[in-house]
Amino acid sequence: MRFCRFDDNRLGLIRAGLVHDITEILDHLPALGWPAPPGDHFFNHLDRLAPLFEAAADGKPGLDPAGLALLSPVANPGKIIAAPVNYAKHLDESRKDRQINFGNEIKTIYDYGLFLKATSSLIGPSQPVIADWPDRRIDHEVELALVIGKPGFRIAEEQALDHVAGYMIGLDMTIRGTEDRSYRKSLDSFSVLGPHFVSADEIPDPHRLELKLSVNGEPRQQANTAQLILDCRALIAYASKAYTLWPGDVIMTGTPEGVGPVEPGDFIHAAIEQIGEMQVQIAG
Ligand code: MN
């Protein structure tokens, strides 16, 4: 199952590459009180809503996604968890860069743990990344992003993939420098998810996916999720050792080598095998 959010918070089921508007499904969501329960309201109820998708899409025109303003498939994640230096070759390039530019050696993911990106940084592919710190270098990072579907705390690696609802392409945008990651990677628009959600049953092995990113047509990053240091299972175990994972929580699994700068006017093209591709504009 593939779905997207688009335009004015519409919900679309994707069949054969075309988007069928199933926004009416959202009428089945229970009313939200205050305080809202943990998790994203839609993903908390996805198991109950998903069986209604196909019938709602039947008879609806198929829209070309190229003509739609695609939003983040997850609207209200409770947290966006991200993995630092989770590909060996990116660890090498980060070490070299930090020694040259910042004079301190980079550690490994086992030293750092994971980090959190502010949920207010989240956008979809139709919205521009705002790169308006002209004195600082802003880098792209393409990453496999997963969405939690079933809550859990201290999840064992063996059961970890049972907690995944599905996958998306993620961009973990970054200002380079010495500040804490949660500061440098949480600017408004610095977390991009898209182009649509792909349910876990469509991706039986998330550790065999080619991912790539280009800027203005110039190839920058190309790798395979087989090269992850901590794979999706290990990341879920690592994250849930610290905090309960709720439906709608997002884990960005880390970026491979080839990170590089972007500037206003640039276009990022990102693709992950079996998921799709998306283009994102950089604005000033
Ligand atoms: Mn990253």
Boltz pocket constraint, residues with backbone or C-beta under 6 A from the ligand:
constraints:
  - pocket:
      binder: B
      contacts: [[A, 82], [A, 83], [A, 84], [A, 141], [A, 143], [A, 172], [A, 252], [A, 254], [A, 255]]
      max_distance: 6.0
